[in-house]
């Protein structure tokens, strides 16, 4: 995403669709290549003081809620030891410094057949500072997506969590199907570039046919490359993998910070393993009650709200500003801007570039520059912003986070809106957001069209009766995961479990965004177990 936003991870790609993909990775989260799971090491389980609170781990892999008669996991998985070692460089990026160690966890490919084939899940950690006398255990991170690589991202974002490192080992991972954990690639770089010319808001029968054909081709590519794995990269399976991690790390309870899509993953973990919940902080919260259509509407509303706030900050009427952008996009739809190097800025890429800048106020100057340049006939700035989101480098190579994201979200969601249903809703989408509505609306028809495997749910179940309190942090100016989702997540977790903390701010996420009130509340919860009053507001 946009390099202009230098603050640490405000989140990630939310799960519901390509509109969510374009409008959901914080500008700071550029999914660059990084370290992969490491080699020879200490064979440690956890690595802390054996008398610490988390040293004697409860056995992982026990029955999760809803398992029924599912077979238990073999001891080869539940008793495995992590072989921590040096992290290797990957895909041309240097390995992280000597403070970092990598390891591989083995998980069953299919939890219904735990003695069958396994999948390797890549982990990374840096140990807690000090002599270990005050070490709580491991703090596991998921920065969002689906498709975000925690192995790549945690070293870059660790300075933000320096206070938490005083008492925690900081740990993250690549979920199954992501990057170093059998990361999926559904099409070539050449095919990725060709797809950029597809109109994602089709106006004619020919454009509509090309859009739907491209959507189907992507799914076929995933099926051909992934094979049986395509049916085993769900968020539920990733949550079960997290419980294996908990045991292998030596922790009785899971301590966790999830951002954006990571909040959904954390909520599902709490539902499956309520008795294993330690301290869970969920920031930039995905609404667990919103199905595919409602989620798309929520994001259209959230991004339009953020864009309106941008215009207000410049003393401009939001309605006038939106009309100027829609006029620009319409012009680009008819005649894209030529950009040096033989490329073009079309309507879809411009929408991506605009949306990227709304994840943080720090990126608003980039939006001003991009819009100004485009109006003058120069599309380079907005195209560069779109490239940073699409993980395209200067040589034309693309990352694969979007491939993993689509595979995971289409396995999670079973709703597959038809073209006719989509067209019926387009007017409402445009009413919600003049700028982003058409894009979000059409996305519901194309994202999982003719997907090779069936989806699993309408909405995820995050009810966690009996779990320890879970801190849910919402930001009133969040574009990608609108604020209303935080209250709904807190309610769905259950009475006495979900505790809501609100920040009246801008951008995707709240922790590390400049609010001492938010940061101190989250730190006190994670480090001391102090639970803020439900409904506390930081302005």
TORPA-333010 format. One record per residue: x, y, z of N, C-alpha, C, O in turn; residue in one letter. Coordinates in steps of 0.2 Angstrom, whole numbers, plus 5000, padded with zeros to 4 digits. Atoms other than C-alpha are relative to their C-alpha. Example, Ala and Ser with C-alpha at 12.3 -4.5 7.8 and 13.67 -1.06 7.14 Angstrom:
<rs>
500449945000506249785039500450065000500950055003A 499649944999506849955036499650055003499950115004S 
</rs>
This chain:
<rs>
500449945000500050005000500450065000501050064999X 499749945001500450185000500650015005500550015011X 499449994995502250215007499950075004500350085009X 500149934996501650395012499749995007499950035011X 500350014993500750325027500549965004500649905003X 499450034996502250285039499849975007500249945010X 500250034994501250235054500049925000499849904994X 500050074999501250055060499449974998498950014997X 500650035004499949925055499450025002499150015007X 500749984998498250005054499649944997499049954997X 500450055001497649845047500149964993500749964991X 499950045005497349745032499449994996498950024997X 500550015005496249675018499449975004499549915007X 500650044997494549635025499749954995499949954989X 500150075003493749475019499550004995499549954991X 500650015004492149505009500150004992499749974989X 500050005008492749544991500550044998500950075001X 499449965003493849634979499950075001500450105002X 500149934998493049794983500350015007500750065008X 499650004993493649755001500750004999501150035003X 499250015002495349704993500250074999500850095002X 499749945002495549874985499950055006500350105006X 500249954995494849965000500249985007499850005012X 500050034993495549875015500749995002500749965008X 499350014997497449865017500350075002500350114997X 499849944998498150005027500650024996501049984994X 499449985005499350115017500649985003501149984999X 499350024997500750065029500149934998500749914999X 499950085001500449875025500249994993499849964990X 499850025006501449855010500349935000500849925004X 499950074999501549665008500749984996500649954991X 499350025003503449655003500249935002500049915007X 499750064998504349495003500450015006500750065007X 499650004994505249445019500249945002500349894998X 499750074997505949305030499549954999498949964999X 500550065000505249135029500349965005500849975009X 499950044995505248995041500749975000501049964995X 499350014999506948955048500249935001499849885000X 499750075000508148815050500249985007499950005011X 499850034994509148735063500050045006500150105005X 500149964995508848795080500049965007500249915007X 499950024993508548765099499549955001499649915006X 500550054998507048655098499650025006499449975010X 500449984994506148755111499350005000499050004994X 500749994999504448755117499950065004499950065010X 500149934997504048935121500650045001500850084997X 499449975000505748985127500050055006500550095007X 500049964995505249075143500249975007500449915007X 499950034993505549045162499549945001498949965000X 500550054999504848875166499550015005499049975006X 500449994995504048945181499550064998499150085002X 500449945002503149085171499349975000499249914999X 500750025000501249085171499849964994499349924994X 500250045006501149015153500549944999500449914994X 499550055001502548885155499749934999499949894995X 500350075001501448735157499450004996498850024999X 500649995005500348735142499549955001499749895001X 500650055000498648655142500149974993500350014988X 499950045006498648525128499650034994499050044995X 500449975006498148605111499749944996499849884997X 500350045005497048525098499549965003499249915000X 500650034997495648475110499450014996499450054991X 500749995004493848475105499950075000499850115005X 500349935001493348645098499350005000499049954999X 500750005000491648705100499749984994499950014988X 500350035007490548615087500349944997500149924992X 499650065003491748475084499649945000499649904995X 500350075000490548335089500449955001500849945006X 499650064999491348175086500650004995500949954994X 499449995004492848245076500649965004500649975010X 499450044997494448135079500550055003500650115001X 499549964997495748205091500650004996500749964992X 499449995004497348265084500649955003500649945009X 499550054997498848145086500550045004500650105003X 499549974996500248175098500650034996500950084999X 499549975004501448215084499950074998500350114997X 500149935001500548375082499950045006500150095007X 500149974994499948415099500650015005500750065009X 499450004996501648385107500650024996501250024999X 499449985004502748455093500450065003500150105007X 499549954997504248565098500250054994500350024988X 499849955006504648725087500750005000501150025005X 499350005001506348715080500250074998500350094992X 499949935002506748905081500750014997501249985000X 499349985003508248965070500050064996499550104997X 499949935004508949105059499450004995499349954991X 500549995006507649175047500450024994500950054994X 499750005007508149165029499850064996499250084997X 500349955005508049305016499649964995499649904994X 500550035004506649275004499850054994499750114996X 500249965006506249334986500350075000500050124998X 499649945001507649464986500050055006500350105006X 500049964994507249545003500549975005500549915006X 499550034995508549535017499649975006499049995007X 500350024994508249435032500050055006500450105005X 500049954995507749525048500749995004501049945003X 499350004996509149555061500049945005499649905005X 499850064996509849435074499550005006499549945009X 500550014995508449475086499449954998499049945002X 500650035003507249375075500149934999500749914997X 500050075001506949185074499449984997498950004997X 500650035003505849085063500049925001500549895003X 500150084999505148905064499449984996499050034993X 500550035004503848795056499649965005499849915008X 500550044996502248725064499749954995499549974990X 500450055004501448565057499350005002499249995008X 500750014998499548565056499749964995499949954989X 500450045005498348445048499750044994499450094996X 500349975005497848495031499250005001498950054999X 500750014999496048435035499949985007500149925009X 500150024993495548435054499549945000499549915006X 500550064999494248305050500449934999500249885000X 499550065001495748185045500650025003501150034999X 499449974996497048235058500649964999501249984999X 499450045001498148085054500250004992500749974990X 499949995007498148135035500650054999501050065003X 499449955002499348255026500050065004499550085007X 500049944996499948405035500250064996500450054990X 499849945004500348585030500550045005500450045011X 499549974996501848685036499850075001499750114996X 500249934998501448855045500650045002500950025007X 499449964999502848985045499850055006499350085006X 500149964994503049075062500750045000501250024998X 499449964998504249215067499950035007499350045009X 500149974994504649285084500650045002501250034999X 499449974997505749405094499849995008499350015010X 500150014993505949365113499950065004500150125002X 500149944995505449475127500650025003501149985004X 499449984997506749585134500049995007499549965010X 499950014993507449565151500249935002500349894998X 499750064998507849415162499449955000499549895002X 500650055000506049335160499650005006499149965006X 500350004993505549365178499350024999498850005003X 500749975001504049465172499749984993499250014991X 500250025006503749375156499349975001499249935005X 500750025000501849345153500049934995499749884997X 500150065004502049225138500250034993500550084992X 499949975007501949255119499350044998498850025000X 500549965002500849385111500049994992500450014988X 500150015007500249325094499650054996499150084998X 500349955004499849445080499749984993500049934990X 500250005007498849445064499850074998499450105001X 500149935003498849605054499550014995499450064993X 500649995004497449565043500049974993500549934992X 500150035006496949515026499349994998498950034998X 499650055000496549385023500650004995500450034989X 499550005005498249365014500650045003501150035000X 499549964997499349475025500549955003500349905007X 499550044997501049395030500350035006500650085006X 499749984994501449405048500750005000501150035004X 499350015000503149335045500450064997500950084999X 499749945004503549485033499950065005500350115005X 500249944997502649615043500250025007500450075009X 499849994993503049595062500750035001500750085005X 499449964999504849645060500050074999500350115002X 500149935001504349805052499650045005499850105006X 500449974996503049845064500250005008499950035012X 499850014993503949785080500150065004499950065010X 499849954995504549955086499350035003499450065008X 500749984997502650005089499949965006499549995010X 500250044994502549865101500649995005500649945008X 499450014995504149895111499849995007500149965011X 500350014993503149915127499849935001499949915007X 500350075000502249755124500649955001500549905004X 499450055000503949665121500350005007500749955008X 499750014993504449705139499849945004500149915008X 500350054996503349565145499849944995499649894998X 500250055005502949465129500549984995500950034993X 499750025006503849365116499550034994498950014995X 500449985005503149445100500049954994500649944992X 500050055004502549315088499550014994499050044996X 500549995005501649315071500149944995500649904996X 500050065004501349185057499750024993499350074992X 500350005006500849165039499449955000499649895000X 500550055000499149085039500049954994500349974989X 500050055006498848925028499850044994499350074994X 500249975006498848975010500350074999500250104994X 499749945001499849135013500850005000501149975004X 499349995000501649175008500449945002500449894998X 499550054998502849055017499649945002499949885003X 500450064998501348935022499649984994499049984994X 500350025006501048865005499650054997499050044995X 500449945003500549034998499849984993500149954989X 500350025007499449024983500150054995500250114996X 499949965006499749094966499549984995499649924992X 500550025004498249094955500150024992499750004988X 499849985007498949184939500650035000500950055005X 499349985001500549244932500050085000499550115000X 499949935000501249424932499750034994499450084994X 500349975006500749444914499350005000499050054998X 500850014999498949384918499850065005499350095004X 500249954995498949504933500050074996499550114997X 500049945003499449654922499450014995499150064994X 500650005005498149604908499450025004498950055001X 500649994997496849604921499850075002499350095004X 500149934998497149784926499650044995499350094996X 500349965006496349834909499249985001498850014997X 500750025000494649744914499650065004499950085009X 500449954997493349874918499649965006499249925005X 500350034994492749834936499350035002499050015006X 500749985000491149934934499750014993499750064990X 500250015007490549874917499450044999498950045003X 500649965002489349994908499749974993499149984992X 500350035006489049884892500049925001500349905005X 500050075000488749704888500649974999500849925002X 499350035001490449674882500550015006500849965007X 499649994994491249754897499849955006500249925009X 500250054995490149644908500249934999500449905004X 499850075002490549484899500849995002501049945004X 499350014999492449524900500150005008500649965010X 500050004993492249564919499949935003500349915007X 500250064997491349404923500549944997500749905001X 499550055002492549304912500750005004500949955005X 499450004996494049364921499949985007500449945010X 500150034993493249324938500049935000500349905004X 500050085000492949144933500749984999500949935001X 499350025001494749134926500450005006500849955007X 499650004994495449184942499949945004500449915007X 500250064996494549044952500349944997500549905000X 499750065003495048914939500850005001501049945002X 499350004999496848974941500249985007500749945008X 499950024993496748954960499949925001500349895004X 500250075000495948784958500649954997500849905000X 499450035003497348724946500650005004500949955005X 499449994996498748784957500049975007500449935009X 500050024993498148744974499849925001500049895006X 500350075000497248574971499649995007499150045008X 500450014994496548504987500150055006499650065010X 499949954995497248644998499550054999499450085005X 500449955001496048764991499449995004499050045006X 500650014995494648685002500250005007499849985011X 499850014994495748695017500450075002500950065006X 499749934998496248885019499550045003499650105003X 500549964997494748945029500350035006500850015009X 499849964993494849065044499949955006500249965010X 500150054994494148925055500649965001500849945006X 499550044999495548815051500650045002501150015006X 499549964997496748955054500050015007500550025011X 500249994993495948985071500349945003500549945009X 499850064997496248805075500849995000501149965004X 499350005000498048815069500350055006500850035009X 499849964994498248955082500049975006500449985011X 500050034993497748845096500649955000500949945005X 499450045000499148725090500650045002501150025005X 499449954999500348875090500050015008500650015011X 500049994993499748915108500449955004500849965008X 499750054996500248745114500849994999501249985003X 499350015002501848735104500550065003501150055005X 499749954997502348905111500050005008500450045011X 500050014993502048845129499550045004499750055010X 500549954996500548955134499449965002499149924998X 500750034998499048895144499450044997499050014995X 500549965004498049035136500350044994500950054994X 499849975006498149125120499950085001499450105003X 500049925000498649315121500150024993500649994989X 500049995007498349395104499850074999499450105002X 500349945002498149555095499949994992500349984988X 500250005007497149555079499850064997499450105000X 500249945003496949695067499649994993499849954989X 500450015006495649715053499749935000499349905004X 500250075000495249535047500349965006499949915007X 499750034995496349485061499550005006499549965011X 500550004995494849535072499549944999499249915004X 500450065001493749405064500349945002500049895005X 499650064998495049275066500049995007499949945010X 499950014993495249315084499349995003499249955008X 500650014998493349315086499849934999499549895004X 500150075002493249145078500449955005500149905008X 499650044995494649075090499650005006499549955010X 500449994993493649145105499449955000499249925005X 500650045000492149055099500249925001499849885004X 499850075000493048885096500349985007500249925009X 499650014994494148895112499950055005500450085007X 500149954995493349005125500449995006500650045009X 499650014994494248925139500750014999501150015004X 499349995002495948955130500150084999500750104998X 499949935001495649145129500350035006500150035011X 499649964995496949245138499850084999499250105001X 500149925002497049435133500050014993500550004989X 500149995007496349465116499850074999499350095001X 500249935002496349645109499950004992500349974988X 500250005007495449665092499950084998499550115001X 500049935002495749835083499850004993500049964989X 500349995007494849895067499649944998499849894995X 500450064999493449775069499549984994499250034992X 500550025005492549675055499449985004499349955009X 500650014998490749675058499849924999499749904993X 500150075001490349485061499249994999499149934997X 500750015002488449515058499850014993499350004991X 500149975006488649585041500249944995500749924995X 499950045006488449465026500450034994500650094995X 499649985006489349485009499750074998500150124997X 500349935003488049625003500150055006500350115004X 500049954995487949715020500850025001500950085002X 499349984999489849715022500350044994500650094996X 499949965005490049785005499750075000500050124999X 500349934999488849925009500350035006500450105005X 499649974995489749955025500650034998500850095000X 499449975002491349985017499950054995500350104995X 500149945005490650095003499850065005500050115003X 500249954995489850195018500650035003500750095004X 499449984997491550195027500550044996500750094999X 499549965004492650255013499750064998500050114997X 500349945001491350385008500150055005500250115005X 499949964994491350445025500750035001500850095003X 499349984999493250455026500250054994500550104996X 499949955005493250545009499750075002500050125000X 500449944998491950675015500550035006500550105005X 499649974994493050705031500750034997500950084999X 499549975004494550735019499850064997500250114998X 500249945004493650865009499850055006500050115005X 500149954995493050945025500650035003500750095005X 499349984998494850955031500350064996500750094998X 499749955005495251065016499550054999499650094994X 500449955001493751175018499550004994499350054991X 500450015007492751095003499449975002499449925006X 500750034999490951045003500149924997500349914992X 499950075002491050845003499649994993499849954989X 500450015006489650844990500350024993500349994988X 499749975006490550954978500749964998500849954993X 499450045001492150854981499949934996500249914992X 500250065003491250694977499950004993500049964989X 500249995007490550764961500650014995500649984990X 499449995004492250814955500449944999500649924993X 499750065001492950644958499749954995500049924991X 500450045004491550554950500150024992500149984988X 499949985006491750664935500749984997500849964991X 499350025002493650624934500049934999500349914993X 500150085002493250434935499649994994499849944990X 500450015006491950454922500550014993500449984988X 499649985005493250534911500549954998500749934993X 499550055001494550404914499749934997500049894994X 500350065003493250264910499950014993500049964989X 500149995007493050344893500750004996500849984991X 499449995003494850384890500650005006500750055009X 499550004995496250324902500650044998500750064992X 499449955000497750434905500649954998500849915002X 499450035001499350374897500650025005500650075007X 499449994995500850354909500649974997500649924993X 499450035002502650334905500149935001500049905007X 499950074999503150154902499549964996499649904997X 500550035004501750114891499449985004499049945001X 500650024996500450094905499550065000499650114997X 500649955000498750184908499750005007499749955010X 500549994994497750254923499349994997499150044994X 500750005002496050194920499550015006499850025012X 500549984995494450214931500249955006500249985012X 499950054995494750054941500750015004500750015010X 499449994997496550094945500050075004500350075009X 500149944997496150274949499649995007499850025012X 500450014994494850214962500449975005500449995011X 499550034995496150104970500550055003500550055009X 499649954998497350244971499750055005500050075010X 500349954996496150364979499849965007499949995012X 500250034993495550234992500549995004500549995010X 499450024996497250184997500250065005500450055011X 499849944996497550365004499550015006499750055010X 500549994995496050355015500149965007499749975012X 499950044994496750235028500350045005500350025011X 499749964995497650375037500050074998500150084992X 500049935002497650565038500750014997500850064994X 499349995002499550545035500050004992500550024989X 500050015007499150495017499550054996499550054990X 500549955004497850635013500450054996500250064990X 499649965004499250745006500149964993500150004988X 499950045006499550604993499450004996499450004990X 500650005004497750604988499950074997499750084991X 500049945003497850794986500450014993500250034988X 499550005006499350774974499749964995499849984989X 500250055005498650624965499450034996499450034990X 500649975004496950714961500250064996500050074990X 499849945004497850874956500349984994500250014988X 499650025006499050784944499549974995499649984989X 500450035005497650684936499650054997499550044991X 500449955003496550834933500550044995500250064990X 499549975005498150904924500249954995500649974990X 499850055006498250744913500649965002500849924998X 499450044998499650664923499749945005499549965011X 500350054996499050494930500649965004500449915008X 499550034997500750444937499949995008500149935011X 500050004992500450484956499449955002499649905006X 500550054998498750384957500249934998500049885001X 499850065002499450244947500549975005500549915006X 499550024995500950234959499749975006499949925009X 500450024994499750224974499649934998499649895003X 500350075002498750084965500549955000500349895002X 499550055000500349994962500249975007500349925008X 499850014993500850004980499549955003499749915007X 500550044997499249924985500049934997500049885000X 500050065004499249794971500749965001500749904998X 499350034999501049744977500349994993500649934992X 499650005006501749784960500650045000500650095002X 499449965000503549824959500250034993499850034988X 499949965006504449934946500249954994500149984988X 499850045005504949784936499449964997499449924992X 500650035002503149724934499849945004499449905001X 500250064996503149584947499550025005499550075008X 500549994995501649564958500149955006500349895005X 500150044994501449494976499449964999499049974994X 500650055001500149354979499550015006499149975007X 500549994994499249424995499350004997498949975001X 500749995002497749464984499749934998499149914998X 500250065002497749284978499849965006499249935006X 500250034993497749214996499450035003498949995005X 500649974997496449335001499449984997498949965000X 500650025003495249284988499849935001499249915002X 500150074998495449104991499749995007499349955008X 500350004993495149125010499350025000498949995003X 500649975000493749235008499449964997498849964999X 500550035004492849134995499849935003499349905002X 500150064996493048975006499650025006499249985008X 500449984994492349065021499350024998498849995001X 500749975001490849155013499749954995500049934990X 500350045005489549045004499550044996499250014991X 500549965004488449184997500350024994500950044993X 499849995007488649204978499550044997499150014993X 500649965004487549354972500149994993500649984990X 500050015007487049334954500150074997500050125001X 500049935004487249474941499450045001499450105002X 500649974999485449504942499950045006499650095007X 500049984994485449524960500450065001500250115005X 499549945000486949644959499750064997499750125000X 500249945004486149754946499450035004499350095004X 500649974996484549774957500350045006499950095008X 499849964995485649844971500550064999500750095003X 499549955002486749954961499850075002500250125005X 500349934998485650114964500150015007500350075009X 499949994993485750084983500750015001500950065005X 499349994999487650064982500250074998500650105002X 499849945003487850224972499750065005500050115006X 500349964995486650314985500550015006500650065009X 499650014994487750254999500750044999500950085003X 499449975002489350314990500050014993500149974989X 499949985007489450414974500649984997500749964991X 499450025003491250374972500249935000500449904995X 499850074999491450194978499449954999499649894999X 500650045000489650124977500049954994499949894995X 500050045006489750054959500549955001500449894999X 499450055000491449974962499849945005499949885004X 500250044995490849894978499449954998499449895000X 500650045002489149834971500249954995500049894996X 499850055006489949754955500449945003500449895001X 499650054997491149664966499749945003499949895003X 500450054997489849564975499849944995499849894997X 500250055005489449474958500649974998500649914996X 499450035003491249444953500549975004500949925002X 499450024995492349404968500049935000500649904999X 500050074999491849224970499649964995499449914996X 500450035005490949184954500349944997500949934996X 499950075002490949004949500749975004501149945001X 499450024996492248974963500049925001499549895001X 499950075000492948794963499849965006499649905006X 500350034994492448754981499550045003499450105002X 500549974997490948794991500250045006500750025009X 499849974994490948925005499749975006499349925005X 500250034994490548885023499550035004499150005008X 500449974996489549015031499650064997499950094992X 500349945002488349165029500450065004500650115001X 499749954995489149255044500449955005500249905007X 499650044995490549195056499650005007499450055009X 500350014993489949135074500650025004501149995004X 499449984995491049235087499750005007500150025011X 500250014993489949195102500549965004500749915002X 499550034996491149155116499850005007500250025012X 500250004993490149125132500549965004500749915003X 499550034996491349085146500750034999501150015003X 499349975001492849175139500250055004499750095007X 499849954996493849295148499950074995499750064989X 500149945004493549485143500450014994501050004994X 499649995006494049525125499950084999499350104999X 500149935002494449705121499950024993500349994989X 500249985007493649775105500150074999499850115003X 499849935001494349935099499750034993499950004988X 500349975006493350045086500250074999500350115004X 499849935002493850205077499450034996499250004991X 500649975003492350325072500250024993499750034989X 499849985007493350375056500349944996500649964991X 499750055004493850205050499649984994499049974994X 500350015006493550185032499849924998499349914995X 500050075002493849995029499649955004499249915002X 500450044995493049925045499650055004499850075009X 500449954997491750055049499849995008499749935010X 500050004992491550095068499449965003499549935008X 500650044997489850015070500149935001499849905005X 499850074999490649845068500349985007500249925009X 499750014994491549865084499549985006499549935010X 500550014995489949875095499749934998499549895003X 500350065002489249725085500449945002500249895004X 499650064998490749615088500049995008499949945010X 500050004992490749665107499349965002499349925007X 500750034999488849615107500049924999499849885003X 500050075002489149455098500449955004500349895005X 499650044995490549395109499649985006499749925009X 500550024994489249395123500150055006500650085007X 500049964994488849485139500649985005500749925006X 499550014996490349505150500649984996501249975000X 499450025004491549455136500250064996500850084997X 499849945004491549595123500050075004499550085007X 499949944997492249755130500250054995500750054992X 499949965006492149905118500450065003500250095008X 499649934999493450055118499950034993500150014988X 500149965006493050195105500550055000500750095005X 499649945001494250315098499750054994499550024989X 500349955005493550475089500650024996500850084997X 499449985004494950475076499849994992499349984990X 500050015008495350455057500449944999500949935002X 499650065002496050305048499849935002499449935006X 500250074998496050125049500449975006501049965006X 499750024994496350065066500150055005500050115003X 500049944994496650155083500749995003501050045005X 499450014996498150075092500650034996500750014990X 499449985004499750165087499950064996500350074991X 500249955005498850305078500050075003499850125000X 499949934997499250445090499650025006499650075009X 500449994994498050425104500349975006500349915007X 499750034994498850405121499549975004499749925008X 500650034996497150365128499949934998499949885002X 500150075002496950215117500649965001500549905004X 499450044999498750155118500149985007500349925009X 500050024993498750165137499549955002499749915006X 500550044999497150075138500149934998500149885001X 499950065003497649935127500649975003500749915005X 499450034997499349915135499949985007500149935009X 500150024994498649915152499649935000499749895005X 500450065001497449775146500549944999500449895002X 499550065002498849665138500549995005500749935006X 499550014995500149695151499849995007500249955011X 500250014993499249705167499349975001499149955007X 500650034999497549635164499550045002498950025004X 500549954998496649795168499550014994499750034988X 500650005005494949795158499750075001499450095006X 500349934999494349975154499249995000498949944999X 500750005000492550015156499749994993499950024989X 500350015007491449955142499650064998499250095002X 500349945003490950095131500550065001500350125000X 499549944999492550205136500150034993500250004988X 499849965006492850345123500650045001500750075006X 499449965000494450415119499950054994499850034988X 500149955005494350585109500650034998500650074994X 
</rs>
